[in-house]
Amino acid sequence: MSPLDFTVEELENLFSLANDIEHNMDKYAQKCVGKKLATCFYEPSTRTRLSFESAMLNLGGSVIGFSDANSSSASKGESVSDTIRVISCFADICAMRHPKEGAPMVAASKSSIPVINAGDGGHQHPTQTLTDLLTIRSLKGEIKDFTIGLCGDLKFGRTVHSLINALVRYPNIKFVFISPPELKVPDYIISDLNEKNIEYKEVISLDEVMSELDFLYMTRVQRERFFNEEDYVRLKDFYILDSHKMELAKKDMLVLHPLPRVNEISVDVDDDPRAAYFKQVQYGVYVRMALILTLLELV
């Protein structure tokens, strides 16, 4: 499951359903009674796994699964293909996170139940992208006509790659990529933007572009994606958003972050009304509820 598996119209229907869930939670509380979600997480997660589990429980369903590869038969050498065939006998739908790129897609090709990609390596994080799009749509009213700055780890950040791929389908979106040279957006994404004539620019300084942005999407530098500790230590504090930098921004600019944060957003930003990253978490539950209902054909 990727956001690109849905047309823009289908995404609008999904987001409308998520907004209806937000305002009418009781209406959906029994929709998944008797249904089971399997959360197969081969790599650590707090928000994504608990968001999926909360979504299913809110719908009246139940949850099974594992939160670490070492607590599954993967530790004995079982393949993803075999695992999903077994899980298909137990559950009605599966959310899978895996450190290996493409693993959820392999699982989906062998599965008899819907498989949702909950993140695969440095590749994609589709449900975070759905969360991001719903947050933008809910807080701005529509997904068009804005400039978004993506800051931090743009090389390994799967949330960034997914979001760019999704946003290029909407009208008049401009990108500002803010990163050190070592963590710049991959060439294949830049090539795709050039091919589609999408407006973008690449900069190193966050301060110089703050006043241009309608959204600032901060990311952490991910220790787990680095091959050596020295490079991580050198780059981890390259960008820190604080209240002084926020003074440079528009009065209605919104700050997003897929979380977890380390120290790239100072806690003094949390009380700023433009800080939307904890609202994002709540929207993540609503959109995952909508996705589960849609894939199980219960709406």
Buried (B, 14 or more C-beta within 10 A) or exposed (E): BBBBEBEEEEBBBBBEBBBBBBEEEEEBEEBBEEBBBBBBBBBEBEBBBBBBBBBBBBBBBBBEBBBEBEEBEBEEEEBBEEBBBEBBEEBBBBBBBBBEEBBBBBBBEBBEBBBBBBBBBBBBBBBBBBBBBBBBBBBBEEBEEBBBBBBBBBBBBBBBBBBBBBBBBBEEBBBBBBBBEEBBBBEEBBEBBEEEEBEBEBBEEBEEBBEBBBBBBBBBBBEEBBEEEEEBEBBBEBBBBEEEBBEBBBEEBBBBBBBEBEEBBBEEBEEBEBBBBEBBBEBBBBBBBBBBBBBBEEB
